[in-house]
Amino acid sequence: MSSRGVIRSTVINLIGQVVPTLVALATVPLYLHWVGEVKYGVLLLAFTMLGYFGAFDFGLGRAVAQRVAGQEDVVENNRTFWTALTFGLSVGLIGGLVLYALGHWLFAGVFRIPPEYHTQVVDSIPWLAMTVPLVSTLSVLTGTLQAKQAFIALNAGQAIGSIALQVFPLIWVAMGHASMSALVSSALFGRLTGLVFIYWAVVRALPIFGAPRMQRGEIASLLRFGGWISLSGMLIPLLTIVDRMVIGVQLGAAAVTAYTVPFSLTQRVTYIPLSLATTLFPKFSQLRGESAERLMHQSILGLVALQTPVVVLGVVLTQPFFQLWLGNEMAVKMVPIAIVLLVGIWINGPAYVPNVYMPAQGRPDLMAKFYVAELLPFLALLWVLVGQWGIVGAGIAWVVRSTADAIFCFVATRTLGLYWKAILPNFPAIMMAVWSALAPIGLIPKLIVGLLALAVSLIASWYVSPLALRDRVLTALRIKTARATSKS
């Protein structure tokens, strides 16, 4: 895949992430209005638990992507696919049984669920458990499409599933069915809708033939690679969602909503590095030596250049956006945490590149070992900061962990110097944006400082961007200028 192909695939992945985000912007206010802040928080806790139990795929999705991208034999690809799919479905069923067994204890005994919701939550647990094998199966299917670089079909399927996941429960609520069982079961069918489309896309892309069966040797081979991915896959959701668990235990369901809404919204900014990382993983799996390192270096610089102006604009617009979207009362709770999280995303975003480079080059163990090392310190820091500063403390703990992850990624791939070279020129723009958003100054001064921050970020980003990206931007500008001149 050429640099042009990388950019094209990244844009396709980005569009696939943005479309469900636009739907979420419309649905979150409806959820808050129709089911209430507390009940929506309970629903988010349920989906948080589902996200963690989705780690029962044992890293098969990433293992399949790495294996299929690196081999061209159709028979071997089918053997890999069927083995991963049947094994993933099996362990997903086991994960669902574990969730079913532990669900009542978790929701009734661990989280601070209001008593009036206990019965509804317990009734929804079987539906949550049935979703786990769908998640593990979906992981294998998406990994296969990534390996075949079928990004249009992959993103179409993921967008369909994400939109259905958000819209189907609201349809039930509009029809008068607002119980937790109705919400979770309709979300399950939304997830199933996306899975059916993605399976159809895999059938066309691979292609698939033969009967489903597991090959013992193939399982062992996948798990040798996928075992470390699986360990990461179990730790990443825990590291990512444990903040909401701690908030639920210490502060209650309403605080979960106040944290999760800005968290989910700001995470949309990670679609930029995530889209690039999704594109790069099969490419890194094919390349070795200087070619792979050169692509990694260019991608890090390009990510910093693309992401910084977006983060600056996001920080500057956070307060007015939340006020218009959810009202002043919600904005007061959510704006500070959103700004803290955006800064963390800016720090961590470029690390997505070395994060996929390491497993693609055959070292999936590095990040897994680091996640093990940071788990207990992060949990301790999170517990203390949530107790001290509430949801803002949870955001600060997340930023500290994300920064540690980024530094490790760059040290492990010997790109820390490149990272500092790219990020330091953009640091003043980020600080100006944060000051303009939080300082007790008038609207006009905020606007002036915000525009200055954006201008500084654009200049600094152009300075650090790789030559290939600059050439592509200049070429596009020349073409547009020539077209405008010819029309006039």
Secondary structure, DSSP 8 states (H G I E B T S, - for coil): --HHHHHHHHHHHHHHHHHHHHHHHHHHHHHHHHT-HHHHHHHHHHHHHHHHHGGGGTTHHHHHHHHHHH---HHHHHHHHHHHHHHHHHHHHHHHHHHHHHHHHIIIIIS---GGGHHHHHHHHHHHHHHHHHHHHHHHHHHHHHHTT-HHHHHHHHHHHHHHHHHHHHHHHHTT--SHHHHHHHHHHHHHHHHHHHHHHHHHHTT--S-----HHHHHHHHHHHHHHHHHHHHHHHHHHHHHHHHHHHT-HHHHHHHHHHHHHHGGGGHHHHHHHHHHHHHHHH--HHHHHHHHHHHHHHHHHHHHHHHHHHHHHHHHHHHHHH-HHHHHHHHHHHHHHHHHHHHHGGGHHHHHHHHHTT-THHHHHHHHHHHHHHHHHHHHHHHHHHHHHHHHHHHHHHHHHHHHHHHHTT-HHHHHHHHGGGHHHHHHHHHHHHSS--HHHHHHHHHHHHHHHHHHHHHHS-HHHHHHHHHHHHHHHHHHHHH-
